[in-house]
Amino acid sequence: MTKPYKPKPYTAETLRIIEAVQAVPAGRVSSYRDIAGATGLPQGARQVARILHALSRSQNLPWHRIIKANGRIALRPGQGQELQIQLLRSEGVAVTDEGAVAMDRYGNIPDVRKNRREAAKRLGETAYGSDAKHPPGAPKES
């Protein structure tokens, strides 16, 4: 008899990436590189792409707001580029027919710590648990 499949919990890195992607507002874009950097994974752009590919549907992630650092859509024509262009344009982002976006105008680097603090306020907690003055790893005053 086989045991039912139990999905493993997401890693801390995966949860931070999900949070950062969700923090990109409609009408703005961010890059795989910027999401990785904002989550403490400066070499993690490919990890961001893999997580978006695997979890966009189940986590309802705004995958279309994440593009390459050079301002171009990573998907190729016929493999989703047209849908991404359509979704971005529906949010007011100017995208060329070739999939280029002006990052200086529409770019956004999510502030994961700010979003964590705002979420904690809504829940009546501190951003770092019970001791807001001393986040994990921070030296405590003597």
BATITI-171411 format. One line per field, with one value per atom (N, C-alpha, C): residue number from 1; residue in one letter; z, x, y. Coordinates in nm, 2 decimals, m for minus. Atoms other than C-alpha are relative to their C-alpha. Layout:
REM residues N
pos = (NUM, ...);
code = (a, ...);
up = (Z, ...);
east = (X, ...);
north = (Y, ...);
***
This chain:
REM residues 142
pos = (1, 1, 1, 2, 2, 2, 3, 3, 3, 4, 4, 4, 5, 5, 5, 6, 6, 6, 7, 7, 7, 8, 8, 8, 9, 9, 9, 10, 10, 10, 11, 11, 11, 12, 12, 12, 13, 13, 13, 14, 14, 14, 15, 15, 15, 16, 16, 16, 17, 17, 17, 18, 18, 18, 19, 19, 19, 20, 20, 20, 21, 21, 21, 22, 22, 22, 23, 23, 23, 24, 24, 24, 25, 25, 25, 26, 26, 26, 27, 27, 27, 28, 28, 28, 29, 29, 29, 30, 30, 30, 31, 31, 31, 32, 32, 32, 33, 33, 33, 34, 34, 34, 35, 35, 35, 36, 36, 36, 37, 37, 37, 38, 38, 38, 39, 39, 39, 40, 40, 40, 41, 41, 41, 42, 42, 42, 43, 43, 43, 44, 44, 44, 45, 45, 45, 46, 46, 46, 47, 47, 47, 48, 48, 48, 49, 49, 49, 50, 50, 50, 51, 51, 51, 52, 52, 52, 53, 53, 53, 54, 54, 54, 55, 55, 55, 56, 56, 56, 57, 57, 57, 58, 58, 58, 59, 59, 59, 60, 60, 60, 61, 61, 61, 62, 62, 62, 63, 63, 63, 64, 64, 64, 65, 65, 65, 66, 66, 66, 67, 67, 67, 68, 68, 68, 69, 69, 69, 70, 70, 70, 71, 71, 71, 72, 72, 72, 73, 73, 73, 74, 74, 74, 75, 75, 75, 76, 76, 76, 77, 77, 77, 78, 78, 78, 79, 79, 79, 80, 80, 80, 81, 81, 81, 82, 82, 82, 83, 83, 83, 84, 84, 84, 85, 85, 85, 86, 86, 86, 87, 87, 87, 88, 88, 88, 89, 89, 89, 90, 90, 90, 91, 91, 91, 92, 92, 92, 93, 93, 93, 94, 94, 94, 95, 95, 95, 96, 96, 96, 97, 97, 97, 98, 98, 98, 99, 99, 99, 100, 100, 100, 101, 101, 101, 102, 102, 102, 103, 103, 103, 104, 104, 104, 105, 105, 105, 106, 106, 106, 107, 107, 107, 108, 108, 108, 109, 109, 109, 110, 110, 110, 111, 111, 111, 112, 112, 112, 113, 113, 113, 114, 114, 114, 115, 115, 115, 116, 116, 116, 117, 117, 117, 118, 118, 118, 119, 119, 119, 120, 120, 120, 121, 121, 121, 122, 122, 122, 123, 123, 123, 124, 124, 124, 125, 125, 125, 126, 126, 126, 127, 127, 127, 128, 128, 128, 129, 129, 129, 130, 130, 130, 131, 131, 131, 132, 132, 132, 133, 133, 133, 134, 134, 134, 135, 135, 135, 136, 136, 136, 137, 137, 137, 138, 138, 138, 139, 139, 139, 140, 140, 140, 141, 141, 141, 142, 142, 142);
code = (m, m, m, t, t, t, k, k, k, p, p, p, y, y, y, k, k, k, p, p, p, k, k, k, p, p, p, y, y, y, t, t, t, a, a, a, e, e, e, t, t, t, l, l, l, r, r, r, i, i, i, i, i, i, e, e, e, a, a, a, v, v, v, q, q, q, a, a, a, v, v, v, p, p, p, a, a, a, g, g, g, r, r, r, v, v, v, s, s, s, s, s, s, y, y, y, r, r, r, d, d, d, i, i, i, a, a, a, g, g, g, a, a, a, t, t, t, g, g, g, l, l, l, p, p, p, q, q, q, g, g, g, a, a, a, r, r, r, q, q, q, v, v, v, a, a, a, r, r, r, i, i, i, l, l, l, h, h, h, a, a, a, l, l, l, s, s, s, r, r, r, s, s, s, q, q, q, n, n, n, l, l, l, p, p, p, w, w, w, h, h, h, r, r, r, i, i, i, i, i, i, k, k, k, a, a, a, n, n, n, g, g, g, r, r, r, i, i, i, a, a, a, l, l, l, r, r, r, p, p, p, g, g, g, q, q, q, g, g, g, q, q, q, e, e, e, l, l, l, q, q, q, i, i, i, q, q, q, l, l, l, l, l, l, r, r, r, s, s, s, e, e, e, g, g, g, v, v, v, a, a, a, v, v, v, t, t, t, d, d, d, e, e, e, g, g, g, a, a, a, v, v, v, a, a, a, m, m, m, d, d, d, r, r, r, y, y, y, g, g, g, n, n, n, i, i, i, p, p, p, d, d, d, v, v, v, r, r, r, k, k, k, n, n, n, r, r, r, r, r, r, e, e, e, a, a, a, a, a, a, k, k, k, r, r, r, l, l, l, g, g, g, e, e, e, t, t, t, a, a, a, y, y, y, g, g, g, s, s, s, d, d, d, a, a, a, k, k, k, h, h, h, p, p, p, p, p, p, g, g, g, a, a, a, p, p, p, k, k, k, e, e, e, s, s, s);
up = (0.00, 0.00, 0.00, 0.01, m0.10, 0.09, m0.09, 0.13, m0.09, 0.08, 0.01, m0.01, 0.02, m0.13, 0.10, m0.09, 0.13, m0.05, 0.05, m0.02, 0.11, m0.10, 0.17, 0.01, m0.02, 0.32, m0.09, 0.07, 0.12, 0.08, m0.07, 0.21, 0.03, m0.03, 0.36, m0.12, 0.12, 0.04, m0.10, 0.09, m0.16, 0.05, m0.06, 0.08, m0.02, 0.02, 0.05, m0.14, 0.14, m0.33, m0.03, 0.02, m0.33, 0.06, m0.06, m0.09, m0.09, 0.08, m0.31, m0.13, 0.12, m0.63, 0.03, m0.04, m0.46, 0.03, m0.03, m0.36, m0.12, 0.12, m0.72, m0.03, 0.02, m0.77, m0.15, 0.14, m1.08, m0.06, 0.07, m1.34, 0.01, m0.02, m1.24, m0.04, 0.02, m1.32, 0.08, m0.07, m1.15, m0.08, 0.07, m1.27, 0.08, m0.07, m1.18, 0.10, m0.07, m1.06, 0.12, m0.10, m0.85, 0.11, m0.10, m0.68, 0.08, m0.07, m0.60, 0.10, m0.08, m0.46, 0.12, m0.11, m0.25, 0.10, m0.09, m0.09, 0.05, m0.06, 0.00, m0.08, 0.08, m0.29, m0.13, 0.11, m0.51, m0.13, 0.12, m0.75, m0.03, 0.01, m0.74, m0.11, 0.11, m1.06, m0.06, 0.06, m1.20, 0.10, m0.10, m0.87, m0.01, 0.01, m0.90, m0.12, 0.12, m1.26, 0.02, m0.02, m1.15, 0.10, m0.09, m0.86, m0.07, 0.08, m1.09, m0.09, 0.09, m1.33, 0.07, m0.07, m1.07, 0.09, m0.10, m0.83, m0.04, 0.04, m1.03, 0.01, 0.00, m1.07, 0.14, m0.13, m0.73, 0.11, m0.10, m0.54, m0.05, 0.06, m0.77, m0.01, 0.01, m0.84, m0.12, 0.11, m1.07, m0.09, 0.07, m1.28, m0.12, 0.12, m1.58, 0.04, m0.04, m1.38, 0.02, m0.02, m1.36, m0.14, 0.13, m1.66, 0.02, m0.01, m1.74, 0.04, m0.05, m1.59, m0.11, 0.11, m1.94, m0.05, 0.03, m1.95, m0.11, 0.10, m2.19, 0.06, m0.04, m2.15, m0.03, 0.02, m2.11, m0.09, 0.08, m2.28, m0.15, 0.15, m2.66, m0.06, 0.08, m2.92, m0.02, 0.02, m2.93, 0.13, m0.12, m2.58, 0.13, m0.11, m2.37, 0.00, 0.01, m2.47, m0.03, 0.03, m2.62, 0.11, m0.12, m2.31, 0.10, m0.10, m2.09, m0.04, 0.05, m2.31, 0.02, m0.02, m2.30, 0.14, m0.14, m1.92, 0.05, m0.04, m1.87, m0.06, 0.06, m2.11, 0.07, m0.07, m1.93, 0.13, m0.12, m1.62, m0.02, 0.03, m1.80, m0.03, 0.03, m1.87, m0.15, 0.15, m2.21, m0.03, 0.05, m2.38, m0.15, 0.15, m2.73, m0.05, 0.05, m2.96, 0.01, m0.02, m2.91, 0.14, m0.14, m2.54, 0.09, m0.08, m2.41, 0.08, m0.09, m2.11, 0.05, m0.05, m1.99, 0.15, m0.15, m1.65, 0.08, m0.07, m1.56, 0.04, m0.02, m1.58, 0.08, m0.06, m1.47, 0.10, m0.09, m1.27, 0.15, m0.14, m0.91, 0.07, m0.08, m0.65, 0.13, m0.11, m0.38, 0.13, m0.13, m0.02, 0.09, m0.07, 0.14, 0.15, m0.15, 0.50, 0.03, m0.02, 0.46, m0.01, 0.02, 0.33, 0.12, m0.12, 0.62, 0.12, m0.11, 0.87, m0.02, 0.02, 0.71, 0.03, m0.03, 0.72, 0.15, m0.14, 1.08, 0.07, m0.06, 1.17, m0.01, 0.03, 1.01, 0.10, m0.08, 1.22, 0.15, m0.14, 1.54, 0.06, m0.05, 1.56, m0.04, 0.05, 1.51, m0.12, 0.12, 1.19, 0.03, m0.03, 1.37, 0.11, m0.11, 1.62, 0.12, m0.13, 1.98, 0.04, m0.05, 2.00, m0.12, 0.12, 1.73, 0.00, m0.01, 1.86, m0.03, 0.02, 1.82, m0.10, 0.10, 1.49, 0.02, m0.01, 1.47, m0.05, 0.04, 1.45, 0.03, m0.04, 1.56, 0.14, m0.14, 1.86, 0.09, m0.10, 2.17, 0.09, m0.08, 2.38, 0.14, m0.13, 2.71, 0.11);
east = (0.08, 0.00, 0.09, m0.08, 0.14, m0.06, 0.04, 0.13, m0.04, 0.05, m0.06, 0.12, m0.11, 0.17, m0.03, 0.01, 0.24, 0.10, m0.10, 0.40, 0.08, m0.09, 0.70, m0.02, 0.02, 0.68, 0.11, m0.09, 0.84, 0.12, m0.12, 1.20, m0.02, 0.01, 1.25, 0.03, m0.03, 1.41, m0.12, 0.11, 1.11, m0.11, 0.10, 0.87, 0.04, m0.04, 1.08, m0.02, 0.02, 1.07, m0.15, 0.15, 0.69, m0.04, 0.04, 0.65, 0.05, m0.06, 0.88, m0.08, 0.08, 0.69, m0.14, 0.13, 0.36, 0.00, m0.01, 0.49, 0.02, m0.01, 0.54, m0.14, 0.14, 0.23, m0.04, 0.05, 0.01, 0.06, m0.05, 0.15, 0.15, m0.14, 0.51, 0.06, m0.07, 0.77, 0.12, m0.13, 1.07, 0.08, m0.08, 1.35, 0.03, m0.04, 1.45, 0.11, m0.12, 1.78, m0.04, 0.04, 1.61, m0.08, 0.08, 1.37, 0.10, m0.10, 1.67, 0.07, m0.08, 1.87, m0.08, 0.09, 1.57, m0.02, 0.02, 1.54, 0.12, m0.12, 1.90, 0.07, m0.06, 1.99, 0.06, m0.05, 2.21, 0.04, m0.03, 2.30, m0.12, 0.12, 1.94, m0.10, 0.10, 1.78, m0.06, 0.06, 1.74, m0.09, 0.09, 1.59, m0.13, 0.13, 1.33, m0.08, 0.07, 1.25, m0.06, 0.06, 1.21, m0.12, 0.11, 0.99, m0.13, 0.11, 0.77, m0.06, 0.04, 0.75, m0.08, 0.06, 0.65, m0.12, 0.10, 0.43, m0.10, 0.08, 0.27, m0.15, 0.14, m0.06, m0.05, 0.05, m0.09, 0.00, m0.01, 0.02, m0.06, 0.06, m0.16, 0.10, m0.10, 0.16, m0.01, 0.01, 0.17, 0.13, m0.12, 0.44, 0.03, m0.02, 0.39, 0.07, m0.07, 0.54, 0.15, m0.14, 0.88, 0.06, m0.06, 1.11, 0.15, m0.14, 1.48, 0.05, m0.06, 1.71, 0.03, m0.01, 1.76, m0.13, 0.13, 1.39, m0.08, 0.07, 1.29, m0.07, 0.07, 1.04, 0.09, m0.08, 1.22, m0.07, 0.07, 0.95, 0.01, m0.01, 0.98, m0.13, 0.12, 0.72, m0.06, 0.06, 0.47, 0.01, m0.02, 0.58, m0.05, 0.05, 0.39, 0.03, m0.03, 0.54, m0.12, 0.12, 0.22, m0.09, 0.09, 0.02, 0.06, m0.07, 0.28, m0.02, 0.01, 0.27, m0.15, 0.14, m0.11, m0.03, 0.02, m0.12, 0.06, m0.06, 0.13, m0.07, 0.07, m0.04, m0.14, 0.12, m0.37, 0.01, m0.03, m0.21, 0.06, m0.05, m0.09, 0.15, m0.14, 0.27, 0.02, m0.03, 0.41, 0.10, m0.08, 0.55, 0.01, m0.01, 0.69, m0.05, 0.05, 0.57, 0.11, m0.11, 0.91, 0.02, 0.00, 0.86, 0.10, m0.09, 1.07, m0.08, 0.06, 0.98, 0.10, m0.09, 1.14, 0.01, m0.02, 1.28, 0.01, m0.01, 1.35, m0.13, 0.14, 0.98, m0.09, 0.09, 0.81, 0.07, m0.07, 1.08, m0.03, 0.03, 1.02, 0.08, m0.07, 1.24, m0.07, 0.09, 1.02, 0.08, m0.06, 1.11, m0.07, 0.06, 1.05, m0.02, 0.01, 1.12, m0.12, 0.11, 0.87, m0.13, 0.12, 0.61, m0.03, 0.01, 0.68, m0.05, 0.04, 0.64, m0.15, 0.14, 0.31, m0.09, 0.08, 0.18, m0.01, 0.00, 0.28, m0.09, 0.09, 0.10, m0.15, 0.14, m0.22, m0.03, 0.03, m0.18, 0.02, m0.03, m0.09, 0.12, m0.13, 0.26, 0.11, m0.12, 0.61, 0.05, m0.06, 0.80, 0.09, m0.10, 1.04, m0.04, 0.05, 0.82, m0.03, 0.03, 0.79, 0.09, m0.10, 1.10, 0.04, m0.02, 1.09, 0.13, m0.13, 1.40, 0.12, m0.11, 1.61, m0.04, 0.03, 1.55, 0.10, m0.09, 1.71, 0.14, m0.14, 2.09, 0.05, m0.05, 2.10, 0.06, m0.06, 2.32, m0.09, 0.08, 2.13, 0.09, m0.07, 2.23, 0.02, m0.02, 2.39, m0.04);
north = (m0.12, 0.00, 0.12, m0.12, 0.34, 0.11, m0.12, 0.64, 0.11, m0.11, 0.94, 0.11, m0.10, 1.22, 0.12, m0.12, 1.49, 0.10, m0.09, 1.80, 0.05, m0.06, 1.93, 0.15, m0.15, 2.28, 0.07, m0.08, 2.55, 0.04, m0.05, 2.66, 0.15, m0.14, 3.00, 0.08, m0.07, 3.11, 0.01, 0.00, 3.01, 0.09, m0.09, 3.19, 0.14, m0.14, 3.51, 0.04, m0.03, 3.49, 0.02, m0.02, 3.44, 0.13, m0.12, 3.73, 0.12, m0.11, 3.96, 0.01, 0.00, 3.86, 0.06, m0.06, 3.94, 0.14, m0.15, 4.28, 0.09, m0.09, 4.40, 0.04, m0.05, 4.62, 0.00, m0.01, 4.62, 0.13, m0.12, 4.86, 0.01, m0.01, 4.79, m0.14, 0.13, 4.52, 0.00, 0.02, 4.38, m0.11, 0.10, 4.16, m0.12, 0.12, 3.81, 0.03, m0.04, 3.95, 0.09, m0.08, 4.22, m0.07, 0.08, 3.98, m0.09, 0.08, 3.75, 0.08, m0.09, 4.04, 0.05, m0.05, 4.17, m0.11, 0.11, 3.83, m0.07, 0.04, 3.79, m0.11, 0.10, 3.56, 0.07, m0.08, 3.78, m0.08, 0.08, 3.49, m0.09, 0.09, 3.35, 0.03, m0.03, 3.48, m0.12, 0.12, 3.13, m0.07, 0.06, 3.01, 0.07, m0.08, 3.29, m0.05, 0.04, 3.18, m0.14, 0.14, 2.81, 0.01, m0.01, 2.91, 0.06, m0.05, 3.12, m0.10, 0.10, 2.84, m0.11, 0.10, 2.59, 0.04, m0.04, 2.79, 0.11, m0.12, 3.08, m0.03, 0.03, 2.90, m0.03, 0.04, 2.74, 0.11, m0.11, 3.05, 0.13, m0.11, 3.29, 0.12, m0.10, 3.48, 0.09, m0.08, 3.78, m0.02, 0.04, 3.61, 0.09, m0.08, 3.84, 0.13, m0.12, 4.13, m0.02, 0.02, 3.97, m0.03, 0.01, 4.02, 0.00, 0.00, 4.01, 0.14, m0.12, 4.27, 0.11, m0.10, 4.43, 0.06, m0.05, 4.51, m0.07, 0.08, 4.24, m0.12, 0.12, 3.96, m0.12, 0.12, 3.62, m0.10, 0.10, 3.42, 0.03, m0.01, 3.36, 0.01, 0.00, 3.43, m0.14, 0.14, 3.14, m0.08, 0.08, 3.03, 0.08, m0.08, 3.29, 0.14, m0.14, 3.62, 0.09, m0.08, 3.74, 0.02, m0.01, 3.66, 0.10, m0.09, 3.84, 0.14, m0.14, 4.15, 0.04, m0.04, 4.15, 0.03, m0.02, 4.11, 0.13, m0.12, 4.39, 0.12, m0.11, 4.62, 0.03, m0.02, 4.56, 0.07, m0.07, 4.70, 0.14, m0.13, 5.01, 0.01, 0.00, 4.90, 0.01, m0.01, 5.02, m0.11, 0.11, 4.71, 0.01, 0.01, 4.70, m0.13, 0.13, 4.43, m0.11, 0.10, 4.27, m0.04, 0.04, 4.25, 0.09, m0.08, 4.54, 0.10, m0.09, 4.75, 0.10, m0.10, 5.08, m0.02, 0.03, 4.97, 0.13, m0.12, 5.33, 0.06, m0.05, 5.41, m0.10, 0.10, 5.08, m0.09, 0.09, 4.91, 0.02, 0.00, 4.82, m0.10, 0.09, 4.66, m0.02, 0.01, 4.52, 0.01, m0.01, 4.61, m0.11, 0.11, 4.27, 0.03, m0.03, 4.40, 0.09, m0.09, 4.68, m0.07, 0.08, 4.44, m0.09, 0.08, 4.21, 0.08, m0.08, 4.49, 0.04, m0.03, 4.60, m0.12, 0.12, 4.25, m0.03, 0.03, 4.21, 0.10, m0.10, 4.53, m0.04, 0.04, 4.40, m0.12, 0.12, 4.08, 0.03, m0.03, 4.27, m0.05, 0.06, 4.13, 0.09, m0.07, 4.26, m0.07, 0.06, 4.20, m0.12, 0.11, 3.97, m0.09, 0.08, 3.79, 0.09, m0.07, 3.90, 0.11, m0.09, 4.11, 0.09, m0.08, 4.39, 0.07, m0.07, 4.57, m0.09, 0.10, 4.26, m0.11, 0.11, 4.07, m0.11, 0.11, 3.73, 0.03, m0.03, 3.76, 0.13, m0.13, 4.12, 0.00, m0.01, 4.20, 0.07, m0.07, 4.29, 0.09, m0.10, 4.59, m0.06, 0.05, 4.51, 0.10);
***
